[in-house]
Amino acid sequence: MKVRVGREVLAEAVGWVAKGLPSRPSVPILAGMVVDAADGQVTLSGFDYESSAQVSVPAEVADGGRVLVSGRLLSDICRSMPRDSVDLSGDASRVQVVSGSSRFALQTLPLNEYPALPELPGASGVVKGDAFARAVAQVVSASGRDDTLPVFTGIRVELRGSTISLLATDRYRLALRVIEWEPADPTVEANALVPARMLHDVAKAMSGHDLTLALGSTRTGDGLIGFEGGGRRATSRLIDGDFPKVRSLIPAESAITSTVQVDTASLVEAVKRVALVAERTTPVRINFADGTATLDAGSGEEAQASESVEATVTGDPVSTGFNAGYLLDALASLGMPIAHFAFTQPMKPANLTGLRAPDQTPTGDSAYILMPMRLPT
């Protein structure tokens, strides 16, 4: 192998593939990354039996070749190189990585022991990468982090004709986002539970391109989803398990007794300030009444904080309380200048959506349901 690649292009590509490699692989060979140089490009691949990532970048290929090296080490090296280009050369036993006067020699891993990447399933349709990335980013914060409850660590992807619905919950909050796409089959109806972190990374990396979504079998333990766009390709096994029926938590329009509109940025800054004195297990208390949202945190025996921001309250006044971190996650997911709260009862789940303007009506294509915390008496 003898090839020259732009440093920034190579570092980004290697870094993306390396991000998906296991830090503690069950088999040492899975820490490797395949480097394949041919036909004016370098293709980098990684696979850990659960998910795979592959990206191709343009390169000056003098001699083609294929080697397997430590993925994370190659990523660290490429990121630190001093010049604008990186030269890769070597044979089956060692690979030289050179940029300017910096020179590294990496021992190769046995390529014949590396597993073959899974084939991409048949294409199910195409979605705009930017819209998909935004939608995933808006729901991912509501997914769980506890690997002992794997169902809650995924994002449910529902394909229904010309729409894709994304759902995530960790039992304390729920996020929904619906976007349009172009299905290969207009009558498609399918569901998939995709690891949230993997889906977020893939959507972000492919956001600048049309994204082909490919869904394989969704039978128990046998599902595979694939993504392709912008010279990148990724696959993931689906999470085995039944996603809870959470749509019933989204309040019906007829059940809403109070709504509140408040400037998103102002509320975010106020929550951050008063939360400085809130303990992890205590809520930030909010009273929506008389054209203001009054935030309080802390107790009489400890530090206390209070702040008010302007708000438009329609219906009954509301006194409630939320976990500060969950509330900030929800507000950050909106991506809109106005935060719209809809309440059925103060201590029932609240629906938070984003609006572009005060006179806009919330649509059913997004929701962020927050479970309130019990207020101290």
Secondary structure by P-SEA (a helix, b strand, c coil): ccccccaaaaaaaaaaaaaacccccccccccbbbbbbcccccccccccccbbbbbbbbbbccccccccccaaaaaaaaaaccccbbbbbbcccbbbbbcccbbbbbbbccccccccccccccccccccaaaaaaaaaacccccccccccccccbbbbbbcccbbbbbbbcccbbbbbbbbbbcccccccccccccaaaaaaaaaaacccbbbbbbccccccbbbbbbbcccbbbbbbccccccccccccccccccccbbbbccaaaaaaaaaaaacccccccccccccccccbbbbbbccccbbbbbbbbbbbccccccccccaaaaaaaaaaccccbbbbbbcccccbbbbbccccccccccccbbbbbbbccccc
